[in-house]
Amino acid sequence: MQLSVNGSDTFIATGGKPFDPQLATVVMIHGAGFDSSTWALHSRWFAHHGYSVLAPDLPGHGRSAGKLLATVAEMADWTAALITAAGASKARLIGHSMGSLIAIETSARHPDNVSGLALIGTAATMTVGPDLLKAAEANDVAAIDMVSIWGLGFRAELGGSLAPGLWMHQGAQRVLQEAKPGVLYNDLNACNAYQNALTAAAAVKVPATFVLGERDMMTPAKAGKALAAATPNARVVVLPGAGHMMMVEQPDELLAALQ
């Protein structure tokens, strides 16, 4: 569906069912350079099991208009505005990678809008290497290669997609290739600059689930566990053998953790 958020036209995937603000709301926030297609499988499960789903393309991403938001704090304020614009009062926030930082910052800045958290592939700091940042700033295809190679676990290079005929590595690259120039750099730079996760974690008042990949090279499980340790009422699920892109690598196991 299309929704105006802060005056800009926003594309939101709803999992195949119309959004109903009377139902429990789930907001699914994608990672750096990606879009709502990240949640193609999981949004449908929630939408068909009693929830209303908001899986937006962040401003300037995918099919959403609007100016790119330069900081995680701005993205968190936008997420709260999204919930209000949709007519919901509270939402459970499910965020992957950069989306997890947005989710935890939203819970700290707008606690009245958040009923729960699920943070996937997360860490207190998401430092981005200078070579990757430089390549992303130059819109060099090498940045896409680095993100997709480091983001997917070893099994993804051996096949293993649950969708016959699809290759996970190329699927991730294609989404990044379709992003507008400057999107990946903007997002990576926002992650690199964000330093408030531990403070935000300490302020969390709602149940929080951390889903971590055992073989995640971008946000190692050890770093995710450290953030979870700083979060009240947190539980941790580690997916054996998974890399950073758990939504496609181990979709069933991820869904079980989110449930």
N, C-alpha and C positions, 0 to 999 in steps of 0.2 A: 504494500500500500504506500501511498504518498502522504506525507504529513508535513506541515509547516512547523519547524522548530527554530525559535529565535529569528523568524522571518525568512528562513531559507527552506527550500523544498528538499525534503529528505525521503530517500527510499528506505522502506522497512519491510523485511521479510517477516511473515507472520506464521510460517509453518504450514501453510495450506488451508488455514481457517481464518475467518474474519476476526479481528481483534475485538475482544469483549472486556471492557474495563471492570466488569463485575466479577470476573474470575481472577484467581491469583495470577499475578503478572511475573513473567520472566524476561529479563533484558539480557541479550547475548551480545558481548562486545568483542569485536575481532582484533587481531594483532596488527603489527606494523606492516603497512603496504597492502594488506588484504582487504576484504570486504565481507558482506553478509553471507556470501557463498561458503565461508568457513563453517557455517552452522547448518548446511543443507540437510544433513541427516538428523541432527539432534533437535533442531527447531521443530521438525515434523513430529517427533515423539512427544515433546511437551505439548504441542498444539492439539494433539489427538488423545491426550491423557489428562484433560481437565484444567489446562493452563492457557492463558493468553500470552502470546509471544511477541516480543519486539526485538528483532535482530537487524539493527540499522547498518547502513553504510555510513560511516562517520562523515562529517562535512568534507567535501572535496574528494571523497573516495567513491569508487563504483558509480552508482547512478544518483548519488546525492550532490546537490548543488552546495554552494556556500564556500567560504574561505577556509583553508586548512587551519586547524587549531594547533598552535605552536607548542603548547605545554600540556602536561598531564592534568594540571589543575584546571585549565580551560576545558579540556575534554570531560572532566568530572562535572563541572558546572553544566556543560551541555547535556550530559547524560541525565542529570536531575531535571533539566528543562524538557527533555524528551518524555520522561515519565509524566510530567505535568501536562504536556501538550496532548498526550494520548488519553488523558482523562483518568489515569490511574493515580492512586495515592502512594502506594508502596510497590516495590518490585524486588525480587531476588535477582541479583546481578551475577551473571556467569561471564567471566572474562578470560581470554587467552593471551598470554604474553603481555604486550602493551595493554591489552584489554583488562588484564588482571590488575595492573597498576591503576588504570582508570577506575575500576570497580572499588578498590580499597580506598582510593582518594575520595570517591563519591561518598562512601560510607562515613568518612571522617568529616567531610564538608557539608553533607546533606543527610544526616542520620535518619531524619523522619521519612525519607523516601526509600529507605533500604530495609528489606525484611530478612535478607540472608545473602551470603556470599559463596561463590564457588570460584576459586582461583586456579587456573590451569597453566602449567608451565611458567611459574612465577619465581621471583627472587626480590630481595629488598633493594638491590641495585642491579640494573641491567646495563652494564658498561658495554659500549659498542667500540670495537677496535677501530683505530684511526684509518686503516686501509679500507674497511667497509664503509665508514662514514664518507671518506674521500670519494670512493667509487659511486656511492649513492648520490652525493652532491653533484657529481658530474653526469648523472644519469647513465653511467657506464653499466653495460650488461653484466659485468663482473660482479656487481653488487647483488644482482638477482641470483647468480650462480652461488655466491657465498651463502646467502640466506637459505636457499633451497638445500644445498649440500649439508650445511651445519644443522639445519632445522629438522631434517628427517633422520630417523634412526637407521641403523644398518639394514634392517629387514626391508625397508622401502626400496633399496637398491637391488633387491633380489626378487622383486615382484611382491606378491602377498596382498595386493589390493583386494578387498572384498567385492569390488565391482569388476566383473570379468572384462578383460581387455584394456583396463586403465592402468597407467603407470603413475604412482603417487608423485614421483619427483617431477615429471613433466607437468602434472596438474598444478603443483605449487608454482612452478615457473610461469605457467601461462597466466595465472591470476596476477602475479607481480608484473608481468609484461604488459598487461592491460591497464595497469594503474597509470594515472596521469603523471607527467614529468614533475618531479619534486616531491611526490607523495611519500615514497620510501624514505628519502632523506629527512623529510619533516618528522616522520614518525620515529625513526631511529634516533634522531637528535633529541626528541622529546624524552625518549626512554633513557638516553645517556645522561641527560641533565637532571632527571628526577631523583631527588634525595630524601623524600618525605615518607617512604613506605613504612619504616619502623615506627615513626610517630603516628602515622595513620593507623597502623595495625594495633597499637596500644589502645586506640580509641574505639575499636570495633565493639559494638554492643550486641551483635547478632551472631547466630551460628555461622561458622566459616569452614568450608571444605577446601583443602589443598590437594590438587591432583597433580602429581609429579611423575616425570618420566625417568626411569632408572638410568637410561643412557642418553639423557638430554644434554647436548653439548652447548646449548645457548643459555639455558637457565638450569644449571646442575641441581639435582635433587637435594644435595647438601645445602645449597643456598635457599631453596624453597623451604626446607625444614627449619632453617634459622628464622625465616620470616614467620612461619607457623608458630614457632616457640614464643614469638613476641605478641601473638594474637590470642586474646581470651576466647575460650569456647571454640577452639580449632580442632579439627581432625585431619589427619594426613593419610592419603592413599597414594602409594607408589605403584606404578604400572610396570611390571617386569619387562625389560627389553625395549621399552618405548623411548623414542626420542622426543623432540619438542612438539611435533605436529601430531598430537595424540588423537585429534578428531578424525584423521584419516588412517593413521597407523593402527590404532586400537579403538575403533568407534564403539564397539559393544562394551568393552571394559570401561571406557570413559563414561558411557551412559550409566552403567551400574554404579560407578562412583558418584555421579551426579544425583542419582536417585536416593 
